[in-house]
Amino acid sequence: MGYFWKLVYATLAIGIFAFNSEANAGVIYDNLPPITSNGGLDPVADDGPSYNSFSTGSSDLLLTDVKMLLQRSLGTPSHFTVSLLSDSSNTPGSLLKTLGTFSDSDLSISATVYDISVDSFALAANTRYWIELNTVPGAVSTVEWNYASSAAGTGVSNEYWAYTPFGGLTVTANSDAPPGPYQMSVTTSSAVPEPGTLYQALAAIGVGIFVTARRRMACL
């Protein structure tokens, strides 16, 4: 294969890869209000740890943000953790990353969207993950996670929610039969280079194709 055609195919490959990655980036799970209404809540002190699953699409992504519909009870404030877990046969798997430890005092006694910024954690394509809400070991958190009244929302169908009442894990497939899944959103970005860097690379390859074509024409 000549150098000219190698450049052409390289440009097409980069463009297709970038398009597919960008198409799969953004909000990949969202059932926060007003997409779905609140169906109730589970106190983590009694029913936790609590879990919600989400899945990636056909491209590798970077986890950048998680929002959860949380509140606290009127008990003595403590601390809670939010973590990212792997999947184990449609159940919560091993810990991948603790996204943060937070104070109950940061929460309202009514349902409020709590925003957790993530430092670009890599997510594999076509893979299920779990968000875990739990108390800090040795503490009793007053945090409560609100759940939806249905399975409506972006990326919600074919996922799962789980909790541990009386210490026994219960996993349920998301459905419109209440109680529904816990309410959260998951935002990602593309795992390919930033647009400016990508455009520079494409422009450089384009120039190379143009120069090569000019030389080939001059030799005819």
DAWOKA-V120543 format. One record per backbone hydrogen bond with DSSP energy under -0.5 kcal/mol. NH is the residue of the N-H (numbers start at 0). CO is the residue of the C=O. Records with the same first field share a line. If there is no record, write none. Layout:
# DAWOKA-V120543
NH = CO + CO
This chain:
# DAWOKA-V120543
5 = 1
6 = 2
7 = 3
8 = 4
9 = 5
10 = 6
11 = 7
12 = 8
13 = 9
14 = 10
15 = 11
16 = 12
17 = 13
18 = 14
19 = 15
20 = 16
21 = 17
22 = 18
23 = 19
24 = 20 + 21
25 = 187
27 = 25 + 185
28 = 185
29 = 153
30 = 183
34 = 31
35 = 31
38 = 146
39 = 146
41 = 144
43 = 142
45 = 42
46 = 42
47 = 43
48 = 132
49 = 132
50 = 161
51 = 130
52 = 159
53 = 128
55 = 126
60 = 122
61 = 188
62 = 120
63 = 186
64 = 186
65 = 115
66 = 184
67 = 113
68 = 182
69 = 67 + 111
70 = 143
71 = 107
72 = 141
79 = 101
80 = 133
81 = 99
82 = 131
83 = 96
84 = 129
85 = 93
87 = 90
92 = 85
95 = 83
96 = 83
98 = 81 + 96
99 = 81
101 = 79
103 = 77
105 = 102
106 = 103
111 = 69
113 = 67 + 111
114 = 112
115 = 65
116 = 114
117 = 63
119 = 117
120 = 62
122 = 60
125 = 56
126 = 123
128 = 53
129 = 84
130 = 51
131 = 82 + 129
132 = 49
133 = 80
135 = 78
138 = 135
140 = 138
143 = 70
144 = 41
145 = 68 + 143
146 = 39
147 = 180
148 = 36
153 = 29
155 = 152
158 = 155
160 = 171
161 = 50
162 = 169
163 = 46
165 = 45
166 = 163
167 = 164
168 = 166
169 = 162
171 = 160
173 = 158
177 = 175
179 = 147
182 = 145
183 = 181
184 = 66
185 = 28
186 = 64
187 = 25
188 = 61
190 = 59
197 = 193
198 = 194
199 = 195
200 = 196
201 = 197
202 = 198
203 = 199
204 = 200
205 = 201
206 = 202
207 = 203
208 = 204
209 = 205
210 = 206
211 = 207
212 = 208
213 = 209
214 = 210
215 = 211
216 = 212
217 = 213
218 = 214
219 = 215 + 216
